[in-house]
Amino acid sequence: MNHKALALLVISTLGIGLEAAKVKQFNKQEFNNFQKGNFQNVSVDSEGRLLLGPKTRNLAGPDEEFYFSAAAAKNGDLYVGTGHNAAVYRIDGAGKSEMIFKGEQLDVYALLVTANGDVIAGTSPNGRVLRIGKDKKVSELFNPDEKFIWDLKEDGMGNVICALGNTGAVYSIHKTGEVENIFTAEDSHISSLYIGPDNSILAGSGDRGILYEIKNRKTKALFDSPLEEIKGITTDNEGNIYFAAVRNLLTPKVSKEIEMGPLFSKKESEEEEKIKEKSILYCLQPDGSVEALWSSTEELIYALYFDPAAQAIIIGTGNSGRVYRVNKNGSFSQVYENDSAQVFRIVANSKGYVLIANNTAGITQVENGLNALGTYYSEILDAGIQSRFGRIAWNAELGKQTTVSFSVRLGNSDNPDKSWTSWSAPFSDPDNSSINLNGYRFLQTKIVLNSSIPSETPFLNGYRIYYLENNLKPQISQITIRKAAEKPPVPDSNPPKKYLHLSWLASDPNQDRLNFSLFLQKLPGGEWVRIRDKIAEDWQYLDTELFEDGKYLLKVQASDAQDNPPAESKSAVKISSPFIIDSTAPVMTGFLANGGSISFTVSDESSVLAMVVYSLDGKEWFPIFPEDTVIDSKSEKFNFSLAGRRDSRVLFIKASDEFNNYKVFQKAI
């Protein structure tokens, strides 16, 4: 079976003779399913395969709340611009941090190291472009009437190109110090820049989400995105342009514990259609066609980088801190998951690339080589009820010097604690590994990937764990007994003329099919009599004319025997509250007629009277009230005077009980 066709987390069933008493499976074989777990030096690709991830190590960074920008120098030094403190730090190859600039504004969103080694910083929210020399002397290059400096790039002639907002514009600061406005957009913000090999400028807007090309001082729109901002632009050596379109990304002020929210909002009139994606990675090909390579309805793309070693695009996302490698054909893998919420910037260096993260602020070096050892921990798998766990099986592609092994631990709380078992000894046989433990509901797997060759990784294509739920007895929660209705309670059914509608609520924790048996007992002290056996429905009509009038109990017995071996089957019993069976009409006694005065008594042996009416000569009917005015007993006395008797010769009296049993009495007057 193609693993792509399997569900993300399937609890499937395999028959073992009986239709139920099923062996079930935890079956993990797809990307979204594996992504729920915890990764330690392990990656997962879009084919649903676990593999060894790239080598990573955390670098010491400055003690600041936010890192908003970063740039690398040719000598390997890393520069970081901070938020809410407007500082710039240099981090050398030994990991030592040094503050080289402290500004008066809040944030440094843009940072550039020029070819001659100078550091250019863009501060916000009152936009300034500053040069920080090797001697840490600071000079102002540009003081525009703008709030934000969003991006800085150096072109092939040494000019500094600036992306600005709140009036979306692109400026060039020449080496001579002259400042030139080379493009002003209708958008409120230009949020990202890229300088092409031919010195053309690619600019992404943060209002209408448009990708522009500025070439020879002429501008054209290359693509109008359905999302608000173009975030991150890069190219490969084949002329493809990669860029991210995102919604609700940048904000001039951010704080911990919150998602970084919207600064730019696309105008409703310009949005072609509502889409669910939060971010989309596009590829603009040399022929002008645009293809979406990757998208997410949950994650935002914060950073973009083309990795020449992998010939793939690296994207940093939030708010789960994940890093993806996206290939030109659209296949992808999650290569790293950061402890921080947002991977905010990606900067290339000689070893690979550096991740700049926020919430909390951190720096991670990602190297080009693979880890020799990686571990994946699944999320807590829930069998629903205590079960017997059997075989664990998996499918792996192994080289001569690569291995995959499994360990499991089990418990009865949804969070591993001291009551759980210890991790089992590793399982290494994909076809003959048995857990063989009973009485546990929750399970977690630990998967270890190992390679003795730095360039080779094993691939785990998925695994399944077989288990059989412990059989629990059925549950009957409620019995309801209703009197006959004008319309049958069950559509398209033909109830007896006189009936009670019996129903009950029953369930089985194992989802076994249930059969029911019904028993009646006449009170007081009668024997239980089976009236139905092995019925599948949770309701029945009871023909009351088959039974003597009186007070009864109903017993419902539920059994899961059809889905379990005889020795394992279980049953449950519930008894109803007492109820009345009455199929006999009331009787009249003591009838007296004295002129226009009528008196009599109406009685019912089993149930309360409901209504008494009379008619003269069988024409119009009139109600009669008892002496105490309220019909609420099994026996009532009536005394009334006939009105409008005239020439009437026959008096009809109709008496009904609460079960709609009635009788008409005819008296000559």
N, C-alpha and C positions, 0 to 999 in steps of 0.2 A: 504494500500500500504506500502511495506517495504521502510522506509525512505532512505535506502542506495541506492535505485534506482533513487532517485530524483537528479536533477542537482544541482551543487554547488550554483548557484544563478539563479533561474529559473524565467523568466517572462512568465508565462503560461497563458492560456486563457480558459475561460468557456463561451460557447455560451448561450445567453439569448434570444432565439427566432430567431433573425436575425443571419446570419452566422458570420457577423462581429459585429460592435458595441459591442466589446468584453469587458467583465470584465477581467482584468488582475490581476496578483498576484506578490507580492514579497514573495518568498518562501525560507526560510532559514532552512535547516535541516541537514547540513553535516559539518564535522569538518573543512574542508578548507574554507568553507563559513563563519562560526563563527569566524575563526581565523583572519579574516580581521578587526574585531572590537577591542575595547579597554576593557581590563580586569581589574577590581578592586576587588580583593579578590574572583575571580571567575575562574573556570577552565572549559575546554572543553575536552571531551574524543573522542576517535576514532570512537565511535558510533554516534557522532554528538550531544551529550547531554551537556548542560550547567549544572554545579554543583558548589557548594561552594568549594573554594580552601583552601589550608592550611593557617594557620595564619603566617603572615610575619611581620617583622619590620626591618627597616634600622638601622644599627649600625654606630656610628661615627668611621671613620678610619683616618689614618695619611694623612697629606696633601701632597700627592705624585701623580705623573702623572699616574703611572702604578703599579698595584699589580700583580706580576708574580708567586708568590708561597704562600702557606699557610700550617700551621700545627697546631694541637690542642694538648694542654697538658692535663694530667689527671685531673688537678685542674680546668679546664675550660678556662684557658688562651688561647688566640688565637695569633699565631705568623704569621706575614705577611712579605714576602720578596718583595721588590719593584724593579721597572725597571727604568733605566736611572739615578739611584742614588745609587744603590747597598746598600740599607739599610735594616735592619731587625727591626721590631717593635713588641712589646708585647702589646696586648690589653686585659685588665683584665675584670672580670665579670661586673664591673661597667661601662665599655666602655671607660676607660682611656687608651690612647696610650702613649707608652714610647719607644724611640729608644734605642735599646740595641747593635746595631752594625752599623757602617758606613764604607763601603769598598771603595777601590780605583777604582774598576771596574764598569761596567755599570749596570749589572743586577744580581739579585738573582732568578734564575729559579727553584732551588730546595731547599726545606726546610724540616727538620725532627726534631721532638722532640723525643729523645730516652727515653727508659724506666726509666732511672735515672734522667730525667728532663733536660739533656743538649740539647742545640739547635745546630743542624748541618746545615750549610748553604753551598750551592754550588754556586760559583760566576762565571760569564762569562763576556766577551768572552775569557779571558785567564784563563782557568779553575783552580779553587782552591776549596778544601774542607776544611772548617774551623769549629772548635768547639767553641761555645760561652757558657761559663760556667754561673752558676747562679750569679756569681760575675761580669759578663759581660767581663771577661778576654777571649781573643781570642787566640786560638792556631791553627796552621796549621796541619791538619791531612794528607793531600794528595796534591801534586803539580804535576799533570800529564802533559805530553806533549800534552795536548788536548785543544781545544778552548772552549768547552761547557760542563758544568755539567748539565744534563737534569733532572735527578731524583735521589732521595736518599730514601732508605728504610733500616729498621733495621730487621735483621733476628732473629730467636729464640734464638740464642746464643750471641746476643748483638753486632754482627758485622754490620758495616755500608756498605751497598751495593750501588755502584755508577753506574749510566748509563752515558756514555760519548759519545762525538763526537768532532772532525771530523773523528777520527778512531773509528768506532762503537765497543765499548768494555764494559765489565762489570767487575768491580773491587770489591774486598772485603777488607775493612779496619778492621783488627782484633782489638780486645780490647787491644792487646799488642802493637798496632801501626804498625804491619807488614801489608804491602799492597800486595795483591795477584791478579794477572790477572786471572780471572776464565773463561773468554770467550772473544774472539775477532771475530767479525762477518765480513762477506764480505761487509756488509752494512757500510755506512759512519757514521751512528748515531744509537745509542740505545736511544730511547726517553722516554720509560716508563718501570716501574718495578712493580712487585707484589710478595710478599713473601707468599707462601702457608702454610697451617697448618703443612705440613710435612717438612717445611724449604726449599722446592724447590723454584726456582726463575723463574718467568715468565718475559720475556723481549720482548718488542716490538721495532722493528726497524723503523727508520725514513729515509729510502732510498728505500728499496724494499717492505716495508710493511709486514714483516714476524713476526709471533708470535713464540718465542722460549721458550723451557723449559730447565732449567739448573738444573740437579738433580744428586747429588753425583758426581759432576764435569764432568758429561756427558751432552752433549747438543743435542737436536733434534728440528727440526722445526715442530711446531704443525699446522701451517696454513700460507699459502702464499696469502695475500690479493691482490685484483686488484688495490688497492689505495696505496698511497705513504707511509703512516705512520700508525703505531699502536699507538693509543692515548688512554691511560686509560685502566687499566686492573683490574678486581675484580672477586670475586667468591661468590657463595652462599653456604648454608649448605648442598646442595645436590650434590656438586661436579661439578656444571656447572661453566664454565669460561666465563665471559662476557668481551668483548673488543671492542673498536671502531677503525675502519679503516677510515682514512680521507685523503683528498687531500689538499695540499696547506695550511698547518696550521701554523707551527712554523716559526718564523723569528727572527734572532738575534737583529734586530732593528725594532721598530714599532713606529708609530706616530699617533696622533689623526687624525680623519677624513678619515682614509684609512682603508681598510680591511687588516687584517694581512695576508700577502701573503706567497709564498712558500719558504721554505728552502730546502726541499728535493724534488727531482723529480725522478719518477720511470723511469727506462730505457725502451725505446721503445721495445727493443728486449725481455724484460722480462714481458711486459704487455700483458696478454693474449688477451684482447679485450678492446676497448674503452668503457667506461661506463659513464653515465651521472651523477651518484650520486656524491655528494661532501663528504658524510659521510655515513657509514653503521655501525650499532650496531649488533655485532655477538654474538651468544651463542655457545660455544664449549662444547658439552655434554660429559659425562664420557665415552661413547662408541666411541668417536672420531668424531662423526658427527658434522657438523657446520651448523647452521641455522641463517639466517639474520632476526633479530627481528624488526628492524626499519631502515629507510634510508631516505635521503633527497637529492634532487637535488639543493637545495638552501641554506641549513643551514649546518654549520660545527659543529661537536662535539668537544668541548674543554675540557670537564671534565666528569668524570664517577664515580658513587658511588652506591653501593648496599645498599638499605635502609632496614634494618631488620624489622622495624616496618611495612612497607608496603609490604615486600617481593617482591620488585620490584627494577628495576634499575633506578636511577636518572641520567639524562644527561643534562649538561649545554651546550648551543649552542650559536652560533653567525651567522650572524651579526644582529640578531633581539633580542638578549638577552632573549631567551625563555628557560624554564626549562620543561623537559618532564619526566613523570613517565611511564616506559615501563614494562609491565608485562611479565611473562615468556611465556605466550601464544601468545605474539605479540600485544595484545591490548595495547593502550597507552592513555595518557591524557596530555594536556598542563596544568601544575599546576601553572605556574607563568610566567609573562613576565616582565623582568627587564627594567628599564629606560636606562641602559647601553647597549652597543652593544654586548659585549661578556661576557658570564658567563664562567670565565677562570679556576676556581678551585671550587671544592666542598669538604668541610671538615666536618666530622661527629662530633657532640658534644652531650651532655646529653639531650638537648632539641629537637634535630632533626638533622639539618645540616645547614652549613653556606655557602652562595654563595659569591665567590670573583669575582668581575666583573671589566671590563675595558671599556674604551671609553664611559662614563667616569668611573674612578675608584670608586668602592663602595663595601660595605659589607652588606649582608642581611641575617638575621636569619630566617630560615624556620622551623616552629614548627610542631610537630606531629599532633596537633589538628586542627579542621576545624574552619573557620570563622563562626560567627553567621549571618553575613550580607555581601552580595556581590552584585556588580553592574556591568552590562555589557552594553556597549554602542556600537551599531552597526555602521558600516561605513555609510556614507551618501548614501541613496538609491535614485536613479534617475528614475523618471517615464518617462523621455524624454520630455514631454510637461506638461502643467498644467492639473490637473486632479481632479476628485472628489474621495475622499478616504472614503471607507466604513468600513466594519467590520475587526477587527483584531482577529484572532483565534489562539490558541496554544494547544499543547498537553504536559501535565506535569505529572510526578509521584510525588505525595505528601504524606508525612507522616502526622500524626495528628497535629504535631506542626511545619510544614513547609509551606511556601507560595511562590508563584511566582506572580509578578505583572508587568504590562507594563505601560510605559508612552511614548508619542510621541511628537515631535515638527516638524513643517513644515516651508518651506520657498521657495523662488524663486532664491536664490543664492546658489552656490555649497559649500559654507562654512557658517556655522551658524553665523549670525551676529544679529544686533539689529532689522533687518527687519523680522527675523523669529518669529514664535509664541513662547510663553513660553511653557515649558513642560506641557503637559496635566495632569489632575488629574489621579491618577493610575487606570488602568483597572485591575480588578481581576477575571472577569467571562470569562473563555476561550471560551465560546460558544456565548455569547451575549454582546460583547463589540464593540461599533461602534465609529469610529473617526468622521465621518459625517462632513468633511470639504471639501470645493471646492476651486479651483483656485491656487493650489500649485503644484510645480514640484518635489521638494526634500523633503525627510522625513528621520528622524533618530529615532530609538527606544532606550529606556532605560529600561533594564530589571533588576528587583531587586529580588534576592533570599534571603530568610530569614528562619532561623531555631532556635527554642528555645531549641533544644537538641544539645550539642556540637558534638556528634558523628553521627548526622543524617543530610542529605542534601536533598533538593528537586532536581529533575532532570527535565530540560526542554528539550523535545525531538524535538523542532522545532516550528516555527510559520509561519503564512502567513497573508499578508495584501492585501485586495481586493481594487482595484481602477478602475475607468473608466476614460479614457482620455477625456478631453474636445475636441469636434469635431472641427477641423480646416479645412478651405477650401483647396481644391487641389491647386497645383501649376503647371503652364505650363511655362516652361523656354525658349522654343525655337520651332519655326516652320521652317521646311526646305522644299523647293519645288524644285525638280530636274526634268530635262528634261528626255525624254526617253533614255534608254541606250541599248546597244546591248544585254547585259544580264540583266534579271530582277533584281532589287535591292533585292527582296525577293525570295530566292531559292524556286524552285518547284511551283512557281505561274505562272499564265497565264494572263499577263496584256493585255489590249486592244491593237489594232494595233497602235493607236496614243494615248499617255497618258502622264500625269505628275505623278511623284511619290511624294505623300504628306506624311510627317512624322513630329512628334512633340515629345518633351520630357516633360513628366508629372509625377508628384509624389504626394503622399498624406502623410502628416505628421503623420496620424494615421494608415498608412499602409492599408487603406481601398481600396477595389477594385474600379476601375474607369470605367465609361462608357463615350463615347465621341459622340458628335454631331458636324457635319460640315456644314458650311454655306458659300455660295459664293455671292459676290456682284460685279456687273459689274460697272466699273467706266466710266464716272462720274455719281454719283447720283442714281444708280440702287437700287432696293430693295434687302434685304438679302433673299436668297433662301436656304432652308434646302436641302442638297444633301445626307446626311447620318444621321442616328439617332441611338443612343444607341449601338455603336460598342465598342468592347472590345480592339481591336488592336490599336496600336499607329501609324498606317500607313494606307494609302489607295492609290489605283490607281484611277486617274481621267481620264475618257475617254473624250478626248478633242473634239472629233467629235460630242459630244452631246451639245456643247456650241458654241455660236457665238464667232468669233475671237474678241479679244480686251484685255483690261487691267482689272484685277480683284483683289479682296481681298479675303483671306480665313479666316474665323473665326472658331476657335476650342473652343468648350465648354466641360469642364470636370465636371462630377458629381459623388459624392459618395453616391447617393441615394440607391443603392442596398445593402449598408452595414449600413444604418442608418434609423431611423424612419423619415417619411416625414417632421415632424416639425424640425428635427435636421440636415437634409441633407444640404450640401453646394455644391456650384459650382464655377468654375472659367472660365474666358474667356480670350483668347488671339487672336489678329488679326495680320495677316502676313503683311509683306511689299507687295506693289503692284507687280504683276507678270503678264505675258502674256500668254494667251491661243491663239494658232494659229494652225489650222489644214488645212489651205488652202495654196495651192502651189503658187509660184510667177507667174506673168504674163509678157508676152513680148509685146512690142509695138514698132512701128517705124522701122520695119525691112527693110533695104535696102541692096541690093547686086549690086555692080558696078564692074563687072569683078572679080578680086580677093579681093576687099575691101568689108568688111562687117561691118554694123553698126546697133545697136538696143539699146533699153532700157529695163531693167528688173526691176520690182517693186513688192513689197510685202506690203499688207495693214497693217499688224500687227507687223511683226518682221524683223530683219536685215537679209539681204542676207548673205549666207554662202559660196556658191561656184557656179561658172558658167564654164562649160566645153563644148567642141564641138568635133564632130567626122564626118569624111567624109565617107559616105556610111555605117555608123554604125560600123566601124572597131575600130581603136585605138582612144582613147580619150585624148584631150589636154586641159589644163587650159586656161582660158581667163581672163585677168586683165582689170579692168575698165580704163577709161581715166585718173583717178587720181591715178591709180595703186593699191589702197587699197580698198577691199570690206568691207565697214564698215557702210553702210546705207541701208535704206529700198528701195532706188531707185538708180540704177547705170547706166551710159551710157557706152557702149562698142563700140570700133572701132578698127578693126584688119584686117590684111591681111592673106588670106589663103596661106599656104605653102604646096607644093607637091600636088597641086590639080589634075593635070593630067586629067584622064577621069571620075573623080567623078561627079555624077549627083545630089546627095542629101546631104544636110548639116543638121546634128542633133545638137541641142543645149539643154543642160540640166541645169536647174536653180534650186538651193536648198536654203532654208532659214535655220535659226539656229535651227528650230525644226524638221529638216529633212523632211519637206514637199518639194516635188520637182515635176517638170513637164518637159517633153521633147517636144521640138518644132521641127518640121520637115519642111525644106524649100528646094525647088528645086532651083538649081543654074546653 
